[in-house]
């Protein structure tokens, strides 16, 4: 049966405080991240295992699996256990697998930046940005090429109460103009192992709440990112720039991050609603190749005003 015909049976997360029986969860850093063991993703985890994995994702924001052997079909099927796939604009999927994109840096590339090398939440430009992304390491350099994630719950919770109140009523303006508009084609042509097709649709804008509520946890997270958030609705340009520059720096400070050094077979699964991520561009003379699938999400839900907040 083709992957696209596999029935989707959404499995809710195990309840908060659940005692894990199918998997082992070991926190990776103080801010976010956990290593999951005791599961073979290619074998097709059962519903209880999927529920526990999703619980771990909600609790730790990004989770890692070691020594996984997923071909493109198996990765797409695994991804579908957590929700429908979210189409990826601008990037050509791998041949015969419309749900899978390759993220590749060839050994011959010399540019000092990586694809995904600016802090971002995947495709926040969409009306319904992806909930999750799943990245599987196929070939990695002997050093370098790490990925970092930043906890956006902490980014919001550590702001002053006054700034929190201000942000809860704001809409961020998101656009791919500085990532995938035609002016960026020459940059993407440097990534020789990928096919990126820029076009004018990247200049469109999409508004999302600056503070969004995760419907699965009820917690609020900052939702702006350097790659795609280009403005604040109804603010003057100088005001927008000053606020966004402050938030970008605050949201990605070291205290909120975890860092993963890749090995072949590693899988990372992260919640785009509540983390940003960035790939390091410090690889020279070695190939780095990953497959990525993307799990669909909902339109961002604004955090309610404090006066009406149930909390």
C-alpha positions in Angstrom: 0.0 0.0 0.0 1.4 3.4 -0.9 2.3 5.6 2.1 -0.2 8.2 1.0 -3.0 5.6 1.4 -2.1 4.5 4.9 -5.1 5.3 7.1 -4.4 8.0 9.7 -5.6 7.2 13.2 -4.6 10.1 15.4 -3.3 9.0 18.8 -3.5 11.5 21.7 -0.6 11.9 24.0 -0.5 9.9 27.2 -1.7 12.1 30.1 0.7 14.4 31.9 2.6 12.5 34.6 2.2 9.2 32.8 4.6 6.5 33.9 6.3 5.2 30.8 6.0 1.5 30.1 7.0 1.2 26.4 9.9 3.7 26.2 12.6 5.1 28.3 13.0 8.9 28.5 16.3 10.5 29.6 16.4 14.3 29.6 19.2 15.7 27.5 19.5 19.3 28.8 18.0 21.5 31.4 16.1 23.7 28.9 14.7 21.1 26.5 15.4 17.8 24.8 15.3 14.1 25.8 16.7 10.9 24.4 14.1 8.1 23.8 15.2 4.5 23.9 13.3 1.2 23.7 11.6 1.8 20.4 12.2 0.8 16.8 10.5 3.5 14.7 10.7 1.4 11.5 8.8 -1.5 13.1 5.6 0.6 13.3 5.1 1.5 17.0 1.7 0.5 18.4 -0.8 3.1 19.8 0.4 3.0 23.4 4.0 3.6 22.3 2.9 6.4 20.0 1.0 8.0 22.9 4.1 7.8 25.1 6.3 9.3 22.4 3.9 12.2 22.0 3.8 12.7 25.8 7.6 12.9 25.8 7.5 15.4 23.0 5.0 17.6 24.9 7.2 17.4 28.0 10.6 17.9 26.4 9.8 19.8 23.1 12.4 17.9 21.1 13.2 14.2 21.4 16.0 12.1 20.0 16.2 8.5 18.9 19.5 6.7 18.2 20.3 3.8 15.9 17.2 4.0 13.7 17.1 2.5 10.2 14.3 4.3 8.3 14.0 4.3 4.5 11.9 7.0 3.0 8.7 4.9 3.1 9.2 3.9 6.8 9.9 7.5 7.8 6.8 8.8 6.0 4.7 6.0 7.7 6.2 6.8 11.1 5.5 10.5 10.6 1.9 9.8 9.8 1.4 8.1 13.2 1.6 11.6 14.7 -0.6 13.4 12.1 -1.1 14.1 8.4 1.9 15.4 6.5 2.3 19.1 6.0 3.3 20.0 2.4 6.7 21.7 2.2 6.7 24.8 -0.1 9.7 25.7 -2.4 11.7 22.5 -1.7 11.6 19.6 -4.1 10.9 16.3 -2.4 13.0 13.2 -3.2 12.0 11.2 -6.2 9.0 9.0 -5.6 8.4 10.2 -2.1 6.3 13.4 -2.0 6.3 13.6 1.8 10.1 13.4 2.2 12.7 16.2 1.5 16.4 15.8 1.6 18.5 18.2 3.6 22.0 17.8 2.1 25.3 19.6 2.2 27.8 18.2 -0.2 31.5 17.8 0.7 32.4 20.2 -2.1 30.3 23.1 -0.7 32.3 25.9 0.9 29.8 28.5 1.9 29.9 29.5 5.6 26.3 28.9 6.3 23.9 25.9 6.3 20.5 25.3 5.0 18.3 26.2 8.0 21.2 28.1 9.5 19.0 31.0 10.9 16.9 30.5 14.0 13.4 29.6 12.8 10.2 27.6 13.3 9.5 25.6 10.2 7.3 27.4 7.7 5.6 29.8 10.2 4.7 31.5 6.9 1.8 29.1 6.4 -1.8 29.6 7.7 -1.4 26.3 9.5 2.3 25.9 10.2 3.5 22.3 10.8 3.2 21.0 14.3 6.3 18.7 14.1 9.3 18.0 12.0 11.2 14.6 12.0 14.8 14.6 10.8 16.7 11.4 10.2 20.5 11.4 9.8 21.8 9.3 6.9 25.3 10.6 6.5 27.1 12.9 8.9 30.5 14.6 9.1 33.1 13.5 11.7 32.6 16.8 13.5 30.4 19.9 13.0 26.9 20.1 11.6 25.2 20.1 14.9 21.6 21.4 15.3 20.3 23.6 18.2 16.8 24.1 19.6 15.5 26.8 21.8 12.6 26.5 24.3 10.0 29.2 23.5 8.0 28.5 26.6 11.0 29.7 28.6 11.4 32.6 26.2 7.9 33.9 27.0 7.9 33.0 30.7 11.2 34.9 31.4 10.0 38.2 29.9 8.8 40.9 32.3 5.1 40.8 33.1 4.6 44.1 31.4 6.1 42.9 28.2 4.1 39.7 28.4 0.9 41.7 28.7 1.9 43.8 25.6 2.8 40.8 23.5 -0.4 38.9 24.2 -2.4 41.3 22.1 0.0 41.5 19.1 0.1 39.8 15.7 3.4 39.0 14.0 3.8 39.4 10.3 5.5 36.3 8.7 6.9 36.1 5.2 9.4 33.9 3.3 10.6 36.9 1.3 14.1 36.7 2.8 14.2 33.0 2.4 12.5 31.8 -0.8 11.7 34.9 -3.0 13.5 35.0 -6.3 16.2 37.3 -4.9 17.4 34.3 -2.8 17.7 31.8 -5.7 21.5 32.3 -6.1 21.9 31.5 -2.4 19.9 28.2 -2.7 21.9 27.2 -5.8 24.9 26.9 -3.5 23.2 23.8 -1.9 24.2 21.4 -4.6 22.5 18.4 -3.0 19.1 20.0 -2.9 16.6 21.5 -5.3 15.0 24.7 -4.1 12.7 26.7 -6.4 12.0 30.2 -5.3 9.1 32.2 -6.6 7.1 35.4 -6.0 4.6 33.6 -3.7 7.3 33.9 -1.0 6.5 37.6 -0.7 3.1 37.0 0.7 2.5 37.7 4.4 0.7 35.7 7.1 -0.3 37.0 10.5 0.1 34.9 13.6 -0.2 35.7 17.3 3.1 36.8 18.9 2.2 34.6 21.8 0.5 31.3 21.0 -1.1 28.7 23.2 -0.2 25.0 22.7 -3.7 23.4 22.7 -2.2 20.1 24.0 -0.6 21.6 27.1 -2.4 24.9 27.7 1.0 26.6 28.0 2.0 29.8 26.2 5.0 30.3 24.0 6.7 33.1 22.2 6.1 32.7 18.4 8.4 35.0 16.4 11.6 33.9 14.6 14.4 35.7 12.8 13.9 33.8 9.5 10.3 34.5 8.9 8.9 37.2 11.2 9.3 40.4 9.3 7.1 42.8 11.3 4.5 43.5 14.0 1.0 44.4 12.8 -0.1 48.0 13.4 3.3 49.2 14.7 5.6 51.7 13.0 8.7 50.2 11.3 11.2 51.5 13.8 9.1 50.2 16.7 8.7 46.8 15.0 12.5 46.5 14.4 13.4 47.4 18.0 10.9 45.0 19.5 11.7 42.1 17.1 15.5 42.5 17.6 15.0 42.3 21.3 12.8 39.2 21.1 15.0 37.4 18.6 18.0 37.8 20.9 16.1 37.0 24.1 14.4 33.9 22.6 17.6 32.1 21.5 19.9 32.8 24.5 22.1 29.8 25.5 20.1 29.1 28.7 17.0 28.1 26.6 18.8 25.8 24.2 20.0 22.2 23.7 22.5 21.1 21.1 22.6 17.7 19.3 25.7 16.2 17.7 24.5 13.9 15.0 25.4 10.2 14.4 24.2 8.1 11.5 20.8 6.7 12.4 19.8 9.5 14.8 16.2 10.8 14.5 15.1 14.2 16.0 11.4 15.0 16.4 10.5 18.5 17.5 7.4 20.6 18.2 7.5 23.6 16.0 4.8 25.3 18.0 7.2 25.7 21.0 10.8 25.6 19.8 12.9 27.3 17.3 15.9 25.5 15.7 19.1 26.3 13.7 21.6 24.1 11.9 25.3 25.0 12.3 27.2 25.8 9.1 30.6 24.7 10.3 31.1 21.7 8.0 33.9 21.7 5.4 35.0 18.8 3.2 32.4 16.3 4.5 28.9 15.4 3.4 25.9 15.8 5.6 22.7 14.2 4.4 19.3 14.0 6.2 15.7 13.1 5.3 12.9 15.2 6.8 9.2 14.7 7.1 6.8 17.3 8.5 3.6 16.7 10.6 0.7 19.1 10.0 -0.5 21.5 12.6 -3.3 23.8 13.4 -3.6 27.6 12.9 -1.8 29.2 15.9 -4.1 29.9 18.8 -3.5 33.2 20.5 -2.9 33.3 24.2 -5.9 34.9 25.8 -5.8 38.2 27.6 -4.9 37.8 31.3 -8.4 39.1 32.2 -10.1 36.3 30.4 -7.4 33.6 30.8 -8.7 30.5 32.6 -5.4 30.3 34.4 
